[in-house]
Amino acid sequence: MRPLTIAACLALTLAAAPVAAQDAATAAPTGSAASVEHGYQLTYTCQGCHGIDGYKNAYPNYHVPKLGGQSVDYLVNALTAYQDGSRKHPTMRAQAQSFSEQDIADIAAFLSTLK
């Protein structure tokens, strides 16, 4: 039984290594200029709400704004405000709290390029 457990752990480790290497290669280095590509990757889940015209979430009931084309400053300020709690929305606060300052810069760089 023990050899099977060790083999399974080794197989999982080897399978995860290429994914971790790819993630590290596409992530923007901390303190670097904003990365539009990394911002694109980070905003994948945002499209579920912000990519639908006229969408309103069920609870709390808010109109969900389109973010494409907003200014970098506006986007950085909004995400930072959700992060520190000065803007109130439970889902956005949870999302923003998972981002670093570099992530927020990358997200803003990407979203500001959309039309």
NUTOR-80496 format. One record per atom (N, C-alpha, C, CB): x, y, z; residue in three letters. Coordinates in steps of 0.02 Angstrom, whole numbers, plus 50000, padded with zeros to 5 digits. Last residue first. Glycine has a CB too. Example, Ala and Ser with C-alpha at 12.3 -4.5 7.8 and 13.67 -1.06 7.14 Angstrom:
2
506424988850354SER;506844994750357SER;506455000250394SER;507044997050286SER;506604971650390ALA;506154977550390ALA;506604983550390ALA;505654977650452ALA;
***
This chain:
115
493555239648725LYS;493075244648700LYS;492375242848721LYS;493105245148624LYS;495005237848830LEU;494395235248797LEU;493945241048775LEU;494005230648845LEU;496015243248902THR;496135242348831THR;495505240048793THR;496695237448820THR;495655242749035SER;495655249349003SER;495765248848927SER;496205253749034SER;495865229449068LEU;495185231949058LEU;495155238649023LEU;494835232449125LEU;497315229149078PHE;496945225249028PHE;496255228349015PHE;496875218049052PHE;497585238249181ALA;497915239049116ALA;497525235249063ALA;498645236549118ALA;496855232549286ALA;496675239249260ALA;496975240449191ALA;496915244749309ALA;497585220749302ILE;496865220549286ILE;496655227149255ILE;496435219049349ILE;498835226049341ASP;498775221949280ASP;498045221649256ASP;499045214849292ASP;498515232349461ALA;498795236249406ALA;498715232549340ALA;499545237749419ALA;498095221049533ILE;497625226449520ILE;497875230849462ILE;497515230749583ILE;499305213949539ASP;498725210949506ASP;498225216449487ASP;498385205749552ASP;500065222749617GLN;500265221349548GLN;499685218349508GLN;500875216549546GLN;499395221849738GLU;499415228349704GLU;499605227349630GLU;499915233049738GLU;498455206249731SER;499015210349754SER;498965217149718SER;499715206849739SER;496825199949770PHE;497305202949723PHE;497865206749759PHE;496945207449675PHE;495855195949857SER;496305190749833SER;496865193549788SER;495915185349796SER;495055206749878GLN;495515204849932GLN;496015199449910GLN;495125202449992GLN;494225206949766ALA;494775211749771ALA;495285209749825ALA;494505218749786ALA;493285196749797GLN;493715196349738GLN;494335200749747GLN;493325198449675GLN;492695201749913ALA;493025195249915ALA;493505194549855ALA;492505189549914ALA;492155213649860ARG;492655213849914ARG;493045207349917ARG;492315215249982ARG;491245208649769MET;491835212449744MET;492365212949798MET;491615219449720MET;490335202649857THR;490685198649806THR;491305202249782THR;490215197249746THR;489905213649940PRO;490225207749967PRO;490615203549916PRO;489715203350000PRO;490225229949930HIS;489915224749890HIS;490265218249909HIS;489965226249812HIS;490665246149961LYS;490305240449989LYS;489995236049934LYS;489765242850037LYS;492195253849982ARG;491645252549935ARG;491325246049956ARG;491895252349859ARG;493035252150088SER;492705258650082SER;492165258650027SER;493225264050068SER;493725240050094GLY;493055240350123GLY;492715247050118GLY;493095238450193GLY;494905237850029ASP;494945240550097ASP;494265241550131ASP;495315247250096ASP;494405232449908GLN;494885228749949GLN;494905231250021GLN;495585229249918GLN;493645242649856TYR;493315236249874TYR;493765232349922TYR;493155232049811TYR;494705251649835ALA;494165253349882ALA;493765247249902ALA;493695258549850ALA;495425244849737THR;495745246249802THR;495225247949855THR;496255252049795THR;494505245049633LEU;494715238649662LEU;495045239549730LEU;495205235049615LEU;494415259149613ALA;493825255149630ALA;494035248549663ALA;493405253849567ALA;495745262949579ASN;495415265849638ASN;494815261649660ASN;495185273049623ASN;495925255449462VAL;496365254349520VAL;496025256949583VAL;497055257849510VAL;494905261249382LEU;494905254149397LEU;495335252449458LEU;495135250149338LEU;495315274749374TYR;494665273049401TYR;494655265749424TYR;494115274149348TYR;496595273349313ASP;496525276249380ASP;495865274349412ASP;496575283849376ASP;496255267949187VAL;496675264149233VAL;496575266749304VAL;497415264449213VAL;494555270649136SER;495245272849144SER;495605268449195SER;495275280349166SER;493625258549040GLN;493695263149097GLN;494425265049104GLN;493425259749164GLN;493605248948940GLY;493715255848921GLY;493745260848978GLY;493195257948875GLY;492505237949024GLY;492935239148966GLY;492985246548949GLY;492675235448906GLY;491555236149118LEU;492185238949140LEU;492655240649082LEU;492535234149185LEU;489845238649150LYS;490345236349103LYS;490995239749122LYS;490145237949028LYS;489125235749314PRO;489365240049259PRO;489835236349212PRO;489705246149287PRO;487685228849370VAL;488385227249362VAL;488655231149302VAL;488495219449351VAL;486585234449490HIS;486735234549419HIS;487485233349413HIS;486525241449385HIS;486185223849627TYR;486575229349599TYR;486605228749524TYR;487285229449629TYR;485515216649758ASN;485315218549691ASN;485675224849668ASN;484545219549688ASN;486685205749840PRO;486215211349841PRO;486085213749770PRO;486495217149884PRO;485795195849730TYR;485825198449798TYR;486545200049815TYR;485535193449848TYR;485815195249585ALA;485215193849624ALA;485235196849694ALA;485105186449629ALA;486485207849474ASN;486555201749515ASN;485965201349563ASN;487225201849555ASN;486075212149312LYS;485995213849383LYS;486075207549422LYS;485295217249397LYS;486635217249151TYR;486585212149203TYR;486505215249272TYR;487205207649202TYR;486765224849034GLY;486185225849077GLY;486105220849134GLY;485585225549036GLY;487795213048952ASP;487435219448948ASP;486825219548994ASP;487215220848876ASP;489085205149033ILE;488405204149009ILE;488045210949011ILE;488025198949054ILE;490315205549093GLY;490305204849021GLY;489615204248991GLY;490705198949001GLY;490235205649230HIS;490375211949197HIS;490365211549121HIS;491045214349219HIS;489965191849259CYS;489495197249279CYS;489605203549236CYS;489585199049353CYS;490915184149192GLY;490275181249210GLY;489755186349230GLY;490365176349266GLY;492095191149184GLN;491645191349126GLN;490955188549141GLN;491955187449069GLN;492845188149294CYS;492465194449294CYS;491955194649238CYS;492955200349288CYS;493595176949269THR;492965176049306THR;492545182349306THR;493115173949377THR;494685183149197TYR;494265177949167TYR;493595177249203TYR;494635171149168TYR;495595192149242THR;494905194449234THR;494445189249204THR;494895200649191THR;496865186549241LEU;496545187749306LEU;495805189449299LEU;496905193249342LEU;497185186549105GLN;497115180149140GLN;496735181049206GLN;497795177049154GLN;497275200349083TYR;496775196349047TYR;496655189749083TYR;497025195048974TYR;498375203249163GLY;497725206049180GLY;497165202249146GLY;497695213349161GLY;499375197049089HIS;499215194449155HIS;498535197049178HIS;499765196449206HIS;499315205548976GLU;499195198348969GLU;499015195249037GLU;499825194848941GLU;499665218049028VAL;498995217149000VAL;498835209748995VAL;498945220448930VAL;500535222049166SER;500515217049113SER;499805216049090SER;500815210349138SER;501375236549224ALA;500765232649219ALA;500785228049158ALA;500155237249215ALA;503085234549275ALA;502555238149239ALA;501955233649232ALA;502805240649170ALA;503415226949436SER;503555228349366SER;502985232449337SER;503655221949326SER;503155222849563GLY;503475229349555GLY;503625231149483GLY;504115229549594GLY;503335205749526THR;503125210849574THR;503515217349562THR;503235208449646THR;503065200549358PRO;503495201049417PRO;503265206749462PRO;504225202249395PRO;501575192649307ALA;501995198649305ALA;502435198849367ALA;501555204949299ALA;501515175949246ALA;501375180849299ALA;501845186849293ALA;501435177549370ALA;501975166749157THR;501505171749133THR;501335177049185THR;500875168349109THR;502855158649230ALA;503105162049170ALA;502635167549146ALA;503205156949114ALA;502045153349329ALA;502595157749348ALA;502855161649288ALA;503175153649379ALA;501205145249250ASP;500935150749289ASP;501475155749308ASP;500585148149353ASP;502155136049201GLN;501805140449155GLN;501515146449192GLN;501255136549119GLN;502535129849321ALA;503045133349281ALA;502715138149232ALA;503485128349243ALA;501315124049358ALA;501635129049402ALA;502155133049363ALA;501955125749463ALA;501175115149250VAL;500675120349262VAL;500975125849305VAL;500045117349296VAL;502275106449266PRO;502225110749207PRO;501725116449215PRO;502025106549147PRO;501965100849399ALA;502555104949387ALA;502505109149324ALA;503165100549382ALA;500905091949407ALA;500785099049425ALA;501375103549407ALA;500655099549499ALA;501445079649374ALA;500915082449332ALA;500815089849345ALA;500265078649343ALA;502345077549479LEU;502605078349411LEU;502085081449364LEU;502835071649384LEU;501425076349585THR;501935081549586THR;502205082849516THR;502505079549632THR;500695065049547LEU;500365071549553LEU;500855077349552LEU;499955071749618LEU;501735055349551ALA;501385056749489ALA;501025063449491ALA;500885051249474ALA;502045055749688LEU;502555057549639LEU;502225059349572LEU;503055051849629LEU;500845050849742CYS;501085057549760CYS;501595060049709CYS;501395057549830CYS;500835037949686ALA;500295042649671ALA;500515049849686ALA;499665040949711ALA;501975032349744ALA;501935033049671ALA;501405038049652ALA;501785026149639ALA;501585032449879ILE;502175036349858ILE;502145037549783ILE;502825032649878ILE;500495023649872THR;500405030549896THR;500975034949873THR;500345030649973THR;501135011949830LEU;500625014949788LEU;500505022249808LEU;499975011049792LEU;501985009049939PRO;502275010749874PRO;501765014049827PRO;502565004549842PRO;500965006350039ARG;501395012150044ARG;501725013949977ARG;501935011050097ARG;500414994050000MET;500005000050000MET;500435006350000MET;499535000050061MET;
***
